[in-house]
């Protein structure tokens, strides 16, 4: 496959919310159901930049696109509420695969100009992984051992990177975190990994360097895609 992944980071606070007029009525309805004002604003801003980026890659206008989300369990959603993001263009599924993630006022989008490409992206603010009990919930025994070998000052970033990689893989498979996160191998092709769980992940996953995305240094991000891309 000749298509390449395009990845961009967005400062959601800088997005002009007057552009939300280009969004679908169903997207506005979902935003209205979000009670926290900051979360609601970030949701709308994320939908705006995602649509603008998709339109650019498809060489279409943003108003030509209709949000079309699909859940592996529920199927296509009549309301773009959850699942894998996507768009319809002039009544047909757009030739675009999309993944989007938000964290603490920043968003990261990954897109491929081909339909049906398994793809996952995630961004994490380092502070999000600093809670007590994170290691027991999120890390496999091998990952805990690796963490213990790191210098204390390296552990917070490593945790954030690992969690971003796991979330990206969860989106890649379409299952989200319905799978126990400790069973999702952050480094699926590193040695023997964690047995069958590691061998069954047919994805490439890598860390995104914050500076290369103009993402602040206190964030970690990762993307996962099919191995043939």
Residue pairs with C-beta under 8 A, 6 or more apart in sequence:
1 114
1 117
1 228
1 229
3 112
3 113
3 114
3 117
3 229
4 112
4 229
5 110
5 111
5 112
5 119
5 223
5 225
5 229
6 53
6 57
6 110
6 111
6 112
6 113
7 108
7 109
7 110
7 121
7 208
7 213
7 223
8 53
8 108
8 109
8 213
9 106
9 107
9 108
9 123
9 210
9 213
9 214
9 215
9 221
10 45
10 46
10 49
10 106
10 107
10 108
10 109
11 105
11 106
12 41
12 42
12 45
12 46
12 49
12 102
12 105
12 106
12 107
13 45
13 105
15 45
15 48
15 49
16 48
17 41
17 44
17 45
17 48
19 48
19 52
20 28
20 44
20 47
20 48
22 48
22 51
22 62
22 63
23 44
23 47
23 48
23 51
23 67
24 66
24 67
24 80
26 67
26 79
26 80
26 81
27 44
27 47
27 67
27 80
29 79
30 43
30 79
30 80
30 81
31 40
31 43
31 44
31 47
32 40
34 40
34 43
38 105
42 102
42 105
42 107
43 102
45 107
46 100
46 102
46 107
47 67
49 107
49 109
50 85
50 98
50 100
50 107
50 109
51 62
51 65
51 67
51 87
52 62
53 109
53 111
54 62
54 65
54 87
54 94
54 96
54 98
54 111
55 61
55 62
55 64
55 65
57 96
57 111
57 113
58 65
58 87
58 89
58 94
58 95
58 96
58 113
60 89
60 94
64 89
64 90
65 87
65 88
65 89
65 94
66 87
66 88
66 89
67 80
67 85
67 86
67 87
68 76
68 77
68 80
68 86
68 87
68 88
68 93
69 76
69 77
69 80
69 81
69 82
69 83
69 84
69 85
69 86
70 76
70 77
70 83
70 84
70 86
71 77
71 82
71 83
71 84
71 174
72 83
72 84
72 174
72 175
74 82
74 83
77 83
83 174
84 98
84 99
84 171
84 174
85 98
85 99
85 100
86 93
86 94
86 96
86 97
86 98
87 93
87 94
87 96
87 98
88 94
93 115
94 115
95 113
95 114
95 115
96 111
96 112
96 113
96 114
96 115
97 111
97 112
97 114
97 115
97 116
97 117
97 118
97 119
98 109
98 110
98 111
98 119
99 109
99 110
99 111
99 119
99 120
99 121
99 168
99 171
99 223
100 107
100 108
100 109
100 110
100 121
101 107
101 108
101 121
101 122
101 123
101 167
101 171
101 221
102 123
103 123
103 124
103 125
103 128
103 219
104 125
104 127
104 128
104 219
106 123
106 125
106 215
106 216
106 219
107 123
108 121
108 122
108 123
108 208
108 213
108 215
108 221
109 121
110 119
110 120
110 121
110 223
110 225
111 119
112 119
112 225
112 229
117 225
117 226
117 229
118 172
118 173
118 174
118 203
118 224
118 225
118 226
119 171
119 172
119 223
119 224
119 225
119 226
120 167
120 168
120 169
120 170
120 171
120 172
120 173
120 203
120 223
120 224
120 225
121 168
121 171
121 208
121 221
121 222
121 223
121 224
122 163
122 164
122 165
122 166
122 167
122 168
122 171
122 221
122 222
122 223
123 164
123 215
123 219
123 220
123 221
124 160
124 163
124 164
124 167
124 219
124 220
124 221
125 160
125 218
125 219
126 156
126 157
126 160
126 218
126 219
126 220
127 218
128 160
128 163
129 138
129 156
129 159
129 160
129 163
130 156
130 159
134 159
135 144
135 147
135 159
137 181
137 182
138 159
138 162
138 163
138 166
138 181
138 182
139 147
139 162
139 182
140 182
140 183
140 185
140 194
141 194
142 193
142 194
143 162
143 186
146 158
147 155
147 158
147 159
150 158
157 220
160 219
160 220
161 186
161 207
161 220
161 222
162 186
163 181
163 186
163 220
164 207
164 220
164 221
164 222
165 186
165 187
165 205
165 207
165 222
165 224
166 181
166 184
166 186
167 177
167 222
168 205
168 222
168 223
168 224
169 184
169 185
169 186
169 188
169 201
169 203
169 205
169 224
170 176
170 177
170 179
170 181
170 184
171 224
172 203
172 205
172 224
172 225
172 226
173 179
173 201
173 203
183 194
183 197
184 197
184 201
185 193
185 194
185 197
185 198
185 201
186 205
187 193
187 205
188 198
188 201
188 203
188 205
189 198
189 201
190 198
192 198
193 199
202 226
202 227
203 224
203 225
203 226
203 227
204 224
204 225
204 226
204 227
204 229
205 222
205 223
205 224
206 222
206 223
207 220
207 221
207 222
208 215
208 221
208 222
208 223
210 216
210 217
210 219
210 220
210 221
211 217
213 221
215 221
